[in-house]
């Protein structure tokens, strides 16, 4: 039998979090660090690193997950997750917004002690120091018209790089020109100049964690077994991390036993609490084709409070300067030559989905049920409908109104709440922000998966540090928050094994 590869810290998943943790641990300690990524290297790959060439990515850059949107509906969507070094930060439109202070207060309320905004401010600052963030891209006249329409309706123009509040403005981008500022680019490139104690394996899949009772000692990979002398850190994302835990015997006992997986640590919360930003589409045909955008078709945003006493904005709009959809069907756009999409999403959704084991084989996808708009109090439904109605007000306000020819979908004939909700139920989309499936919480919380130091409860030698640990959703796009989690996670590991 071949001897395993040996390291001190094994990091599984080279996405937005894993690249940061690997580099920081290697810089600050003498520990031997191995970062394993299932996808290809992004270095030298323009489709991955050049924001303006995102459309050149094909299915080989994606895990190919499928998710059900709502209980009782047959609607399923392609649920894109990047499969490459750098992860979704090399696969998205680079909107880069910090969580609000209240977002992190809610984490603490949920049991994430020590994760308040004051404690996280230094880690957000570290991200800003390492990652290039452009405050105000040179947007098109059409995107500018959206901002000006919001001003006509009484919102303020804001620089969202400085603070998140109700208003309109340009999306900050983690980019320098068209070069993405993903964690792989900012923390690992060039790969030829990595610290001597850091190795990066790409094109390497992990099929299971190696368990000795409830102790994690390494992982089985397509390059052979890896033994981790100190610990394993899962950074495979909100689908990959809980899925790998389940097939390894860590998770809800009933699910594991039903698939013949020996239970090493019974944790009922693994795969629960799946959160996402659900979005509705309101589609407009334009009089003329939108002018070409510089780097991203989503340049401007509007944040608003639909409830007057909400602490943070409760709806965030994406204004998309095209109708092509890479991951969802285009039936609602049939017959329209050119147009735009105004897409409100519920910033702090209360609905929760699930990730369920479908097979003991890691190659078989888990079942993903997003359960959009299912919260018992109907908050998500009310908020999204208010967002749709405000979208129509934006479209009717000048100067935006002059660019728009007609509302294509849902169409002005669909106006009462029940009809609008029926439309949303059939056409709602994801903003690709899955989180929460290994959430942080207090020791007495039976559904908490990790403690505030990111250790997996009931296990030795295992931490999780990616979007899956979010106890509550944040108001904004999640990439910046994931990087914050990674910076904190690196400090937690380094403090454990200080020189």
C-alpha positions in Angstrom: 0.0 0.0 0.0 1.4 3.4 -0.9 2.4 5.7 1.9 0.1 8.7 2.3 1.2 12.2 1.5 1.8 14.0 4.8 1.1 17.5 5.8 0.2 19.4 9.0 -2.9 21.2 7.7 -5.0 19.9 4.8 -7.3 22.4 3.2 -10.0 20.9 1.0 -11.4 23.3 -1.5 -9.4 26.1 -3.3 -12.2 28.6 -3.6 -12.6 32.1 -2.1 -11.9 30.9 1.4 -9.4 28.1 0.9 -6.8 30.1 -1.0 -6.7 32.8 1.7 -6.4 30.3 4.6 -3.7 28.4 2.9 -1.6 31.4 2.2 -2.0 33.0 5.6 -1.2 29.8 7.5 1.9 29.3 5.4 3.1 32.9 5.9 2.5 32.9 9.6 3.7 29.4 10.7 6.1 26.7 9.9 3.2 24.2 9.3 3.2 22.2 6.2 0.1 23.2 4.3 -1.6 21.4 1.4 -4.4 23.0 -0.5 -6.5 20.6 -2.6 -8.8 21.8 -5.4 -10.9 19.6 -7.6 -10.9 22.1 -10.6 -8.2 23.4 -12.8 -5.7 26.1 -12.1 -6.9 29.6 -13.0 -3.3 30.9 -13.6 -2.9 31.8 -17.3 -6.6 31.1 -18.0 -8.1 34.3 -19.3 -11.7 32.9 -19.1 -11.2 32.6 -15.4 -9.2 35.7 -14.6 -10.5 38.3 -17.1 -13.9 39.5 -15.9 -14.8 40.7 -19.4 -14.4 37.1 -20.7 -16.7 35.3 -18.3 -18.9 34.1 -21.2 -16.0 32.0 -22.4 -16.4 29.7 -19.4 -18.1 26.4 -20.2 -19.6 23.5 -18.2 -16.1 22.3 -17.3 -15.7 25.3 -15.0 -18.9 24.4 -13.1 -20.0 21.5 -10.7 -23.3 21.2 -12.5 -25.6 21.2 -9.5 -29.4 21.3 -9.9 -31.7 22.6 -7.2 -35.5 22.7 -6.6 -36.7 26.2 -6.1 -40.0 25.8 -4.2 -41.7 23.0 -2.3 -44.5 21.5 -4.4 -43.2 23.0 -7.7 -41.5 21.1 -10.4 -39.3 24.0 -11.3 -35.6 23.2 -11.0 -32.7 25.4 -11.8 -29.0 24.9 -12.7 -27.3 25.9 -9.5 -23.8 27.0 -10.7 -20.8 26.6 -8.4 -17.3 27.2 -9.7 -14.9 24.3 -10.2 -11.5 26.0 -10.4 -8.9 27.5 -8.3 -10.3 30.7 -6.9 -13.8 29.3 -6.9 -16.8 31.5 -7.5 -14.7 34.7 -7.2 -13.5 33.6 -10.7 -17.0 32.8 -11.8 -19.2 35.7 -10.8 -19.7 39.4 -11.8 -17.4 40.6 -9.0 -20.0 42.6 -7.0 -18.0 43.2 -3.7 -19.9 44.5 -0.8 -19.1 44.3 2.9 -21.7 42.9 5.4 -23.4 45.5 7.5 -22.8 45.8 11.2 -26.3 44.6 11.9 -25.6 41.5 9.7 -22.8 40.5 12.1 -24.9 41.4 15.2 -27.4 38.9 14.0 -24.7 36.3 13.8 -23.8 36.9 17.4 -27.5 36.7 18.4 -27.6 33.3 16.6 -24.7 32.0 18.7 -21.6 33.1 16.8 -19.9 34.7 19.8 -17.0 37.0 19.0 -18.1 37.6 15.4 -19.6 41.0 15.9 -18.7 43.9 13.5 -16.1 45.3 15.9 -14.2 42.0 16.1 -14.5 41.5 12.3 -13.4 45.0 11.3 -9.7 44.1 11.2 -10.4 41.1 9.0 -12.5 43.2 6.6 -9.6 45.6 6.5 -7.2 42.8 5.7 -9.3 41.9 2.7 -9.4 45.5 1.5 -5.6 45.7 1.9 -5.0 42.5 -0.2 -7.9 42.7 -2.7 -8.2 45.4 -5.2 -11.7 47.0 -5.0 -12.7 49.6 -7.6 -15.3 52.0 -6.1 -17.0 53.3 -9.1 -16.7 51.7 -12.5 -17.4 53.7 -15.6 -20.9 52.5 -16.2 -23.1 52.9 -19.3 -25.7 55.6 -19.7 -28.5 53.1 -19.2 -27.1 52.0 -15.8 -26.7 55.7 -14.9 -30.4 56.2 -15.8 -31.3 53.6 -13.2 -29.4 55.4 -10.5 -31.0 58.7 -11.5 -34.5 57.2 -11.5 -33.9 56.0 -8.0 -32.9 59.6 -7.0 -36.2 60.9 -8.5 -38.0 58.4 -6.2 -36.3 59.8 -3.2 -33.3 57.6 -2.6 -29.8 58.9 -2.1 -26.8 58.2 -4.3 -24.2 56.2 -2.4 -20.7 54.9 -2.7 -21.3 51.3 -1.6 -17.7 50.7 -1.0 -17.9 53.0 2.1 -21.1 51.7 3.7 -24.3 49.8 2.9 -27.6 51.6 3.3 -30.7 52.4 1.3 -29.7 54.2 -1.9 -28.5 53.8 -5.5 -25.1 53.6 -7.0 -22.4 51.5 -8.7 -21.4 48.1 -7.6 -17.9 48.1 -6.1 -16.0 45.4 -8.0 -13.1 43.2 -6.8 -11.2 43.9 -9.9 -8.3 45.9 -11.3 -9.5 46.9 -14.8 -10.8 43.6 -16.1 -8.4 41.5 -14.0 -10.4 39.7 -11.3 -9.2 40.1 -7.7 -10.2 36.6 -6.6 -8.5 35.1 -3.6 -6.4 32.8 -5.9 -5.1 35.8 -7.8 -4.6 38.0 -4.8 -3.2 35.5 -2.3 -1.6 32.7 -4.4 -0.4 34.0 -7.7 2.2 33.4 -9.0 1.9 29.7 -8.1 5.7 29.3 -8.8 6.5 31.6 -5.9 4.5 30.1 -3.1 6.1 29.7 0.3 8.1 26.5 0.6 5.7 25.1 3.2 2.6 25.4 0.9 1.7 23.0 -1.8 -1.3 23.4 -4.1 -2.9 20.5 -5.9 -5.4 21.2 -8.6 -7.4 18.7 -10.6 -7.6 16.6 -7.5 -10.9 15.3 -6.1 -11.5 14.3 -2.5 -13.9 11.3 -2.1 -14.0 11.1 1.7 -12.4 12.2 5.0 -10.3 9.6 6.8 -11.9 8.9 10.1 -10.5 7.2 13.2 -13.7 7.2 15.3 -14.7 10.8 15.6 -11.2 12.1 14.8 -10.5 13.3 11.2 -6.9 12.4 10.3 -6.8 13.2 6.5 -8.6 12.6 3.3 -8.8 10.2 0.4 -8.0 11.9 -2.9 -7.6 11.0 -6.5 -3.8 11.3 -5.9 -3.9 9.0 -3.0 -4.5 9.4 0.7 -3.3 12.5 2.5 -2.5 12.4 6.3 -2.9 15.7 8.2 -1.0 15.7 11.4 -2.8 18.7 12.9 -6.1 19.2 11.3 -8.3 19.3 8.2 -10.1 22.6 7.1 -13.1 22.2 4.8 -13.5 25.1 2.4 -15.5 23.3 -0.3 -18.5 25.7 -0.1 -22.0 25.4 1.1 -22.7 22.3 -1.0 -19.3 20.6 -1.1 -18.4 20.9 2.6 -21.6 19.3 4.1 -21.7 16.8 1.3 -18.2 15.6 2.0 -18.9 15.4 5.7 -22.0 13.3 5.1 -20.4 10.7 2.9 -17.6 10.5 5.6 -20.1 9.8 8.4 -20.6 13.2 9.9 -24.2 14.4 9.7 -27.8 13.5 10.4 -27.7 9.9 11.6 -30.9 8.9 9.9 -29.7 10.0 6.5 -26.3 8.4 6.9 -27.7 5.1 8.0 -30.3 5.1 5.2 -27.4 5.1 2.8 -25.3 2.6 4.6 -22.8 5.2 5.8 -21.3 4.5 9.3 -22.0 7.3 11.7 -18.8 8.8 13.2 -20.5 12.0 14.5 -24.2 12.5 14.6 -24.8 16.1 13.7 -28.4 16.9 12.8 -27.7 20.3 11.4 -25.3 19.3 8.6 -27.1 20.2 5.4 -29.9 22.2 7.1 -30.3 26.0 7.2 -29.6 26.3 3.5 -30.0 30.1 2.7 -29.9 32.0 -0.5 -30.9 35.3 -2.0 -34.1 34.6 -4.0 -34.7 36.9 -6.9 -37.7 37.8 -9.1 -37.3 39.0 -12.6 -39.1 42.0 -14.3 -38.0 42.1 -17.9 -38.2 45.2 -20.2 -37.7 45.5 -23.9 -35.6 48.5 -24.8 -36.0 50.8 -27.7 -32.4 50.1 -28.7 -29.8 47.5 -27.8 -28.0 48.5 -24.5 -24.6 50.0 -25.2 -21.7 47.5 -24.6 -20.6 47.3 -21.0 -17.0 47.5 -20.0 -16.6 44.5 -17.7 -19.9 43.3 -16.3 -23.5 43.5 -17.4 -24.5 44.3 -13.9 -23.0 47.7 -13.1 -25.5 49.5 -10.9 -27.7 48.6 -7.9 -30.5 49.9 -5.8 -30.9 49.0 -2.1 -34.2 49.9 -0.4 -36.2 49.3 2.7 -39.7 48.1 2.0 -40.4 48.2 5.8 -39.8 51.6 7.3 -38.3 50.3 10.5 -36.0 47.8 9.0 -32.4 48.3 10.3 -30.8 47.4 7.0 -32.2 47.5 3.4 -34.4 44.5 2.8 -34.3 44.4 -1.0 -31.3 44.6 -3.3 -31.7 45.1 -7.1 -29.5 43.7 -9.8 -29.9 45.6 -13.1 -28.8 43.4 -15.9 -28.0 44.9 -19.3 -28.9 41.8 -21.3 -31.5 39.1 -21.4 -29.3 36.1 -22.1 -29.3 33.8 -19.1 -26.5 31.3 -18.8 -28.1 29.1 -16.1 -31.8 29.4 -16.5 -34.3 29.1 -19.3 -35.1 32.0 -21.6 -38.8 31.3 -22.4 -39.9 34.6 -20.9 -37.6 36.5 -23.3 -39.0 34.9 -26.5 -39.5 37.4 -29.3 -37.5 40.2 -27.6 -34.5 41.4 -29.6 -32.9 43.5 -26.8 -33.8 44.4 -23.3 -32.8 44.5 -19.7 -33.7 42.7 -16.5 -34.5 44.5 -13.2 -34.2 41.8 -10.5 -35.1 42.5 -6.9 -34.0 39.9 -4.3 -34.8 39.4 -0.6 -31.7 40.7 1.2 -32.3 38.9 4.5 -34.5 35.9 3.6 -36.2 33.9 6.4 -36.9 30.8 4.3 -34.6 27.8 4.7 -33.8 25.0 2.4 -32.0 21.6 2.8 -29.2 19.6 1.4 -29.9 15.9 1.6 -27.6 12.9 1.0 -28.7 11.0 -2.1 -25.9 8.3 -2.2 -22.9 7.3 -0.2 -20.9 8.0 -3.4 -19.4 11.6 -3.4 -19.8 11.6 -7.2 -23.6 11.5 -6.9 -25.0 15.0 -6.3 -26.9 15.7 -3.0 -30.5 16.7 -3.3 -30.9 20.5 -3.0 -34.2 22.0 -2.0 -34.1 25.8 -1.7 -37.6 26.1 -0.3 -37.8 29.7 -1.5 -40.6 31.9 -0.1 -41.7 29.2 2.4 -41.2 31.0 5.7 -44.4 30.6 7.9 -44.9 34.4 8.4 -44.8 35.1 4.6 -42.0 37.7 5.1 -40.1 36.7 2.0 -43.2 36.7 -0.2 -44.2 40.2 1.0 -40.7 41.6 0.6 -40.3 40.2 -2.9 -43.6 41.5 -4.1 -42.8 45.0 -2.7 -39.5 44.8 -4.6 -41.4 44.0 -7.8 -43.7 46.9 -7.3 -40.8 49.3 -6.7 -39.1 47.9 -9.8 -42.1 49.1 -11.8 -41.8 52.6 -10.2 -38.2 52.7 -11.2 -39.0 51.7 -14.7 -41.7 54.5 -14.9 -39.4 57.2 -13.6 -37.2 59.3 -15.8 -34.6 59.1 -17.2 -34.9 55.3 -17.1 -38.5 55.3 -18.6 -37.2 56.8 -21.9 -35.0 53.8 -22.5 -37.8 51.2 -22.0 -40.3 50.2 -24.7 -42.5 47.8 -22.7 -42.6 45.4 -19.8 -42.3 41.9 -21.3 -42.5 39.8 -18.2 -44.6 39.4 -16.1 -46.5 42.1 -18.1 -48.6 44.9 -16.8 -51.8 42.8 -16.9 -50.4 40.8 -14.0 -50.8 43.1 -11.1 -52.6 41.7 -8.0 -50.6 40.0 -5.3 -51.8 36.5 -6.0 -51.1 36.7 -9.8 -47.7 38.3 -9.1 -46.8 35.6 -6.6 -47.9 32.9 -9.1 -45.5 34.4 -11.6 -42.7 34.6 -9.1 -43.3 30.9 -8.0 -42.7 29.8 -11.6 -39.8 32.1 -12.6 -37.9 33.0 -9.4 -34.1 32.6 -9.6 -31.1 32.3 -7.4 -28.4 35.0 -7.0 -26.0 32.1 -6.4 -25.4 32.8 -2.7 -25.9 29.4 -1.0 -24.8 29.5 2.7 -25.6 28.3 6.2 -25.4 24.5 5.7 -22.8 24.0 8.5 -23.8 27.0 10.5 -22.1 28.4 13.6 -23.9 28.3 16.9 -23.7 27.8 20.6 -22.9 24.5 22.2 -26.5 23.9 23.4 -28.0 24.4 19.9 -28.7 21.0 18.5 -28.6 22.2 14.9 -25.3 24.2 15.1 -22.6 22.3 13.2 -19.5 24.4 14.1 -18.5 26.4 17.2 -17.4 30.0 17.0 -13.8 28.8 16.5 -15.1 26.9 13.4 -14.5 23.5 14.9 -17.0 20.8 14.0 -18.9 19.7 17.1 -18.3 16.1 18.2 -15.2 15.8 16.0 -11.5 16.2 16.5 -9.2 17.6 13.8 -11.9 19.2 11.6 -12.9 22.8 11.0 -15.2 24.4 8.3 -14.5 27.9 7.0 -16.6 29.0 4.1 -20.1 30.3 3.4 -21.6 27.2 5.0 -20.8 28.5 8.5 -23.0 31.6 8.1 -25.6 31.4 10.9 -27.8 34.1 9.2 -27.7 35.5 5.7 -26.0 38.8 5.1 -27.7 41.7 3.3 -25.4 41.8 0.3 -23.5 39.6 -2.2 -21.5 37.1 -0.1 -18.0 37.0 -1.6 -16.5 39.7 0.7 -18.0 38.0 3.8 -16.5 34.7 2.8 -13.1 36.2 2.5 -13.6 37.8 6.0 -14.4 34.4 7.4 -11.3 33.0 5.8 -9.0 35.7 7.3 -10.5 35.0 10.7 -10.2 31.2 10.2 -6.5 31.5 9.4 -5.9 33.4 12.6 -7.8 30.7 14.6 -5.6 28.0 13.1 -2.4 29.9 13.6 -3.2 30.7 17.2 -3.7 27.0 17.9 -0.2 26.1 16.5 1.8 29.3 17.2 5.5 29.1 16.6 
